[in-house]
Amino acid sequence: MAGHSAWKNIKHKKAANDAKRGKVWSKCSRAVIVAARNGGGDPKFNTTLRYAIDDAKAANMPKDTIEKAIKKGTGDLEGQRYETVRYEAYAPGGVAMIIDCLTDNLNRTAGEVRMLLDKAGGNMAKPGAVSFTFSSKGVIVIESSKISEEKAMELALDAGAEDVQADDGAWEVLTAPSDFLKVREAMEAAGVELASAAVTMVPQTMVPCDEEQGAKVMRLVDGLEDHDDVQKVYHNADIPEEVMAKLG
């Protein structure tokens, strides 16, 4: 996983203007609706819903809005029906991408995602062409100013984490998806402030990008993430942090 940096991406997102908050809330609401529809409305027994609620809370979505989305998912309130779909693609320069969407119209979403890729010099890939280069992992990010490396290692590994990696200004705790909640709860119980915590797709190899290439990839990622139906975009581009800062 050399070159992978969740912390770098977090700093890029923090630097962005929060004018897109309404769009973020809409995406979080969709995720809650689908999770509740598929697994029930109790997060104690529906891990996917718990993750979706955590994401919504992290985006500062109001509690009543989250509860309304749960009721739409369980059928207690009328709401739009969404389907999950995953696209695999290549960004310019052969950078691998996974694009997860929630949509009420598969044909529309496929066409619009394809158009965004084409305009940026990328292209859609066949199912399975890209996903094998990623692994599902729990990733917990802690700013290094909040905890020492020794303490982070002790807490994380005792709770069942696979590894703790140093990044520039942060520790990244990696877990198996099945151990993610246990490790996160152990860190929180110890009073550790988390910069982010999510089960995500981690690339096994990275594609180094110079400034020009990195800018192209980040513009494509930002364009995809700005699409209403796109929930998550994963890629294996190793982009210089100064480029990400400029685009922030």
Buried (B, 14 or more C-beta within 10 A) or exposed (E): BEBBBBBBBBBBEEEEEEEEEEEBBEBBBBBBBBBBBEBBBEBEEBBBBBBBBBBBEBBEBEEEBBBBBBBBBBEEEEBEEBEBBBBBBBBBBEBBBBBBBBBEEEEEBBEBBBEBBEEBEBEBBEEEEBBEBBBEBBBBBBBBEBBEEEBBBBBBBEBBBBEBBEBEEBBBBBBBEEBBBBBBEBBEEBEBEBBBBBBBBBBEEBBEBEEEBBBBBBBBBBBBBEBBBBBBBBBBBBBBBEBBEEBB
